[in-house]
């Protein structure tokens, strides 16, 4: 089987590192896969000078080609050019490499896979299939009249109709798709998987990080890995951090790993009483994240609530769990909120119920007092976020995808 694996993220995007490369490794190890052509969408400086492909694992079957978005124009013109030009370039790659199956990672990549199907009729499967258009609308990033929203929603409908297989990241969405009339056998739930070895708790590494940051050995350390704004809370997240600081008192410290402007984040933390000495803010490479997680006692995932959030699977929650960290998570996020309420592994808050914030922090404080809490939480990652789920999905969807 000759596969084209299409990622809408750039090669060096953390989402490619955390969600695409592990799946490529699974495909590399399958005896029925002859070759995999990885195609990513590169933007900005990366489009002018694409990085070389260095996956960090044996990849004899895998080759790489970037699709380069043309820089220097407004976003609507850029996206229009992308979705006109990229399908033509992909069609040429399909012919050159004699591709038999396309796997798109995410609904935007699935849109390109559908447009490619129109030209070549190459069967396609969509991983991490989510209602992306609704995500962007409900988060306020797109408006209902935005051409990006209108086209993406149309393309998602076409993916539902024409994809040989869909791999949603939440069982909630699988059930919704079945209600919409899609055959259950074409849908396999695969939450965003985590490398359990890479993200295992390392007490020595955690202690080294604490010492380097000047945090006391007995400090209660919270951590947040991610953005502020878009689908994540912004100002509300800082109030959540303030609530934790007030609950734990002077012993509380906070680590924030974020792509947002660092000075801006530091200023907002100082405004809620978490200035220099009580917080550390940096932008970290993906391979550096496990050490910081090992230095923490619990984690935050302040994701904005929306109806479509029931269908997502935040990679950060899986990484937190793999490191043994209970998560303070917004209510109604994917399957994870239900898992926490049913099996533990954190606590849920809802800003519409202000008392739930203090209750969630108190619940996490209770969890981290248990001597074996990390091993208990890690079992959630092993059960719900294992790469074995990816292998099982490929077993179900790939053999019949090429006829």
C-alpha positions in Angstrom: 0.0 0.0 0.0 1.4 3.4 -1.0 0.0 6.2 1.2 0.1 10.0 1.1 -0.1 11.3 4.6 -1.3 14.9 4.6 -0.8 17.3 7.6 -2.3 20.8 7.5 0.3 21.8 10.1 4.0 22.6 9.3 6.7 20.0 9.8 8.1 21.7 12.9 4.7 22.5 14.4 4.3 20.9 17.9 1.1 19.3 16.7 3.0 17.5 13.9 5.6 16.3 16.4 3.0 15.1 19.0 0.3 13.7 16.7 1.6 13.1 13.2 5.0 11.5 13.8 3.7 8.8 16.1 1.2 7.7 13.4 3.9 7.7 10.8 5.9 5.4 13.0 2.9 3.0 13.2 2.6 3.1 9.4 6.3 2.5 9.0 6.0 -0.7 11.0 3.1 -2.1 9.1 4.1 -4.9 6.7 1.2 -4.0 4.3 2.6 -0.4 3.8 5.1 -0.1 1.0 5.7 3.6 1.3 4.4 6.8 2.9 4.8 10.2 1.4 4.4 12.9 4.2 3.1 16.2 2.9 2.9 19.2 5.3 1.6 22.8 4.7 4.4 25.3 5.4 3.7 29.0 6.0 5.8 32.1 6.7 9.5 31.7 7.0 9.1 27.9 6.9 7.6 28.2 3.4 10.6 30.1 2.2 13.1 27.7 3.7 11.5 24.3 4.5 13.1 22.3 7.3 14.6 18.8 6.5 12.6 15.8 7.6 14.2 14.2 10.7 11.6 12.0 12.4 13.8 10.6 15.2 12.9 7.0 14.4 13.8 4.5 11.5 11.8 5.8 8.5 13.0 3.9 5.5 9.5 3.8 3.9 8.8 7.5 4.5 9.7 10.4 2.2 8.7 14.1 2.6 7.4 16.9 0.4 6.3 20.3 1.7 3.4 22.4 0.2 4.5 26.0 0.6 1.8 28.7 1.1 2.7 31.9 -0.6 3.4 34.6 2.1 2.7 38.3 2.1 -1.0 38.5 1.4 -4.1 38.8 3.6 -5.5 35.6 5.0 -8.5 35.2 2.7 -6.4 35.6 -0.5 -3.8 33.2 1.0 -6.3 30.5 1.9 -8.0 30.9 -1.5 -4.7 30.4 -3.3 -3.9 27.4 -1.0 -7.1 25.6 -1.8 -6.9 26.2 -5.5 -3.2 25.4 -5.9 -2.6 22.6 -3.4 -5.0 20.1 -4.9 -3.2 20.4 -8.2 0.1 19.9 -6.6 -1.2 17.0 -4.6 -2.6 15.4 -7.8 0.8 15.6 -9.4 2.3 13.8 -6.3 -0.4 11.1 -6.4 0.5 10.4 -10.0 4.3 10.5 -9.5 4.3 8.3 -6.4 1.4 6.0 -7.6 -0.5 6.8 -4.3 -3.3 4.3 -3.4 -4.6 5.9 -0.3 -4.6 9.4 1.3 -4.7 9.9 5.0 -5.6 13.5 6.1 -4.8 14.6 9.6 -7.6 16.8 10.8 -10.7 18.2 9.0 -8.7 21.0 7.1 -6.4 18.3 5.7 -9.5 16.3 5.0 -10.8 19.1 2.9 -7.7 19.0 0.8 -8.0 15.2 0.6 -11.6 15.6 -0.7 -10.6 18.2 -3.3 -7.8 15.8 -4.4 -10.4 13.0 -4.6 -12.4 15.2 -7.0 -9.3 15.2 -9.3 -8.0 11.7 -8.9 -10.7 9.6 -7.1 -7.9 8.5 -4.7 -9.6 7.0 -1.6 -9.1 8.9 1.6 -9.3 8.5 5.3 -9.6 11.4 7.7 -7.9 11.2 11.1 -8.7 13.5 14.0 -12.0 14.3 12.3 -13.7 17.1 14.2 -16.3 19.8 13.4 -13.5 22.3 12.7 -15.7 24.9 11.2 -18.0 24.9 14.2 -15.0 25.1 16.5 -13.8 28.2 14.8 -17.2 29.8 14.8 -18.1 29.1 18.4 -14.6 30.3 19.5 -15.2 33.6 17.7 -12.3 33.2 15.4 -14.6 33.0 12.3 -17.9 34.6 11.6 -20.9 32.8 10.1 -20.5 34.8 6.9 -16.7 34.1 6.7 -15.9 32.3 3.4 -13.5 30.1 5.4 -16.4 28.9 7.6 -18.8 28.4 4.7 -16.3 26.4 2.6 -14.9 24.4 5.5 -18.4 23.3 6.7 -19.3 22.3 3.1 -16.0 20.3 2.8 -16.7 18.6 6.2 -20.1 17.4 4.8 -18.3 16.0 1.8 -15.8 14.2 4.0 -18.6 12.5 5.8 -20.2 11.4 2.6 -17.1 10.3 0.7 -14.3 9.3 3.1 -13.5 5.6 3.3 -13.0 6.0 7.0 -13.3 8.6 9.7 -11.3 8.6 13.0 -12.9 11.1 15.4 -11.0 11.8 18.6 -14.0 11.5 20.9 -16.5 8.8 21.3 -19.1 11.6 21.7 -18.5 12.6 18.1 -18.6 9.0 16.8 -22.0 8.6 18.3 -23.1 11.9 16.7 -21.8 10.8 13.3 -23.7 7.5 13.6 -26.9 9.5 14.3 -26.2 11.5 11.1 -26.3 8.2 9.2 -22.7 7.3 8.7 -22.1 3.6 8.9 -20.6 2.6 12.3 -18.0 0.4 10.6 -16.5 3.4 8.9 -15.9 5.2 12.2 -13.2 4.4 14.7 -12.6 6.6 17.8 -8.9 7.4 18.3 -8.2 10.0 21.0 -5.0 12.0 20.4 -2.4 9.4 21.5 0.7 10.1 23.7 4.1 8.6 23.8 3.9 7.1 27.3 7.7 6.6 27.5 8.6 10.1 26.5 6.1 11.6 28.9 6.6 9.3 31.8 7.2 10.9 35.2 11.0 11.4 35.9 11.5 12.6 39.5 15.2 13.3 39.0 14.5 15.5 35.9 11.7 17.2 37.8 13.9 18.0 40.8 16.6 19.4 38.4 14.0 21.7 36.8 12.8 22.9 40.2 16.3 23.7 41.3 17.1 25.5 38.1 13.9 27.6 38.5 14.6 28.3 42.1 11.4 26.7 43.3 11.5 25.2 46.9 11.5 21.5 47.1 8.2 21.5 49.0 6.4 24.0 46.6 3.1 23.1 45.1 3.7 23.6 41.4 1.0 24.0 38.8 1.7 24.0 35.1 0.0 25.2 31.9 1.2 24.2 28.4 -0.5 26.1 25.6 -1.9 29.3 24.2 -4.0 32.0 25.6 -6.9 33.1 23.4 -8.7 31.5 20.4 -10.2 28.2 21.7 -8.5 28.8 25.1 -9.4 31.1 27.9 -7.3 34.3 28.1 -8.1 36.6 31.0 -10.1 33.9 32.7 -7.1 31.6 32.7 -5.2 34.1 34.8 -8.1 34.3 37.3 -7.9 30.5 37.5 -4.2 30.7 38.3 -5.0 33.4 40.9 -7.5 31.1 42.6 -4.9 28.3 42.8 -2.4 30.7 44.3 -5.0 31.9 46.9 -5.9 28.3 47.8 -2.3 27.0 48.2 -0.9 30.2 49.6 2.8 31.2 49.5 4.0 27.7 48.6 2.3 27.8 45.2 4.4 28.2 42.0 3.4 28.2 38.4 5.1 27.1 35.2 3.7 28.4 31.9 5.0 27.0 28.5 3.4 29.1 25.8 3.8 30.5 22.3 2.2 33.8 23.3 4.4 36.9 23.8 6.3 36.1 27.0 6.5 39.6 28.5 2.8 40.0 28.0 2.1 36.7 29.9 4.6 37.6 32.7 2.8 41.0 33.1 -0.6 39.3 33.4 0.7 36.8 35.9 2.2 39.6 38.0 -1.2 41.3 38.0 -2.7 38.3 39.7 0.1 37.9 42.3 2.3 35.5 40.4 5.2 37.7 39.5 8.9 36.9 39.4 9.9 34.2 41.9 6.4 32.7 41.9 6.1 31.9 38.2 8.2 30.9 35.3 7.3 31.6 31.7 9.0 30.3 28.5 8.4 28.9 25.1 9.6 25.3 25.2 10.4 22.8 22.4 8.2 19.7 22.5 11.1 17.5 23.7 11.6 19.8 26.7 8.0 19.6 27.9 8.3 16.3 29.8 11.0 17.7 32.2 8.8 20.6 33.1 5.8 18.3 33.6 7.8 16.2 36.0 8.5 19.3 38.0 4.8 20.0 38.5 2.2 18.5 40.8 -0.9 19.2 38.7 -1.9 20.9 35.5 -4.4 23.3 34.0 -6.4 23.0 30.8 -8.5 26.2 30.5 -10.3 25.5 27.3 -13.3 27.7 26.3 -16.6 25.9 26.6 -18.7 25.4 23.4 -21.1 22.7 22.2 -18.5 21.4 19.8 -15.9 21.0 22.5 -17.6 17.7 23.4 -16.0 16.3 20.2 -12.4 17.3 20.8 -9.4 15.5 22.4 -6.8 18.0 23.7 -3.3 16.5 23.3 -2.2 18.4 26.4 -4.6 16.4 28.6 -3.1 13.1 27.4 0.4 14.4 28.0 -0.5 15.7 31.5 -2.0 12.3 32.4 1.0 10.4 31.0 3.2 12.4 33.4 0.8 11.5 36.2 -0.6 15.0 36.6 -4.2 15.6 37.7 -5.9 18.2 35.4 -8.0 21.2 36.2 -10.2 21.0 33.1 -13.2 22.9 31.8 -16.5 21.1 31.9 -17.7 19.6 28.6 -14.4 19.0 26.9 -14.4 15.8 24.7 -14.6 12.5 26.5 -12.0 13.8 29.0 -14.4 15.7 31.3 -16.6 12.6 31.6 -13.5 10.4 32.2 -12.4 12.7 35.1 -15.8 12.7 36.7 -16.1 8.9 36.3 -12.5 7.7 36.9 -10.6 10.6 38.5 -7.5 12.2 37.0 -8.4 15.8 37.9 -11.3 18.0 38.5 -13.9 19.9 36.4 -14.8 23.6 36.6 -17.4 25.7 34.9 -17.2 29.5 35.1 -20.9 29.8 34.9 -20.8 28.2 38.4 -18.0 30.4 40.1 -17.9 28.1 43.2 -16.8 25.2 40.9 -13.3 26.9 40.5 -12.5 26.6 44.2 -14.1 23.2 44.4 -11.9 21.9 41.5 -8.7 23.2 43.0 -9.7 21.7 46.4 -10.3 18.4 44.7 -6.9 18.4 43.0 -5.3 19.3 46.3 -7.0 16.2 47.8 -5.7 14.1 44.9 -2.0 15.2 45.1 -2.0 14.3 48.8 -2.3 10.7 47.9 1.1 9.0 47.8 0.6 7.1 44.6 -1.5 9.6 42.7 0.9 9.9 39.8 0.7 6.2 39.0 -3.1 6.2 39.2 -3.4 9.1 36.9 -0.9 7.7 34.4 -3.2 4.6 34.0 -5.7 6.9 32.4 -3.2 7.8 29.7 -2.4 4.1 29.3 -6.0 3.2 28.9 -7.4 6.2 27.0 -4.4 7.7 25.1 -2.2 4.7 24.1 -0.8 4.5 20.6 -2.3 1.0 20.5 -5.6 2.7 19.7 -4.0 4.0 16.5 -2.9 0.5 15.5 -6.3 -0.9 16.1 -7.9 1.9 13.9 -5.5 1.2 11.1 -6.3 -2.5 11.3 -10.0 -1.6 11.0 -9.8 1.0 8.3 -6.8 0.5 6.1 -7.0 -3.1 4.8 -10.3 -2.4 3.1 -9.5 1.1 2.0 -7.6 0.0 -1.1 -9.5 -2.2 -3.6 
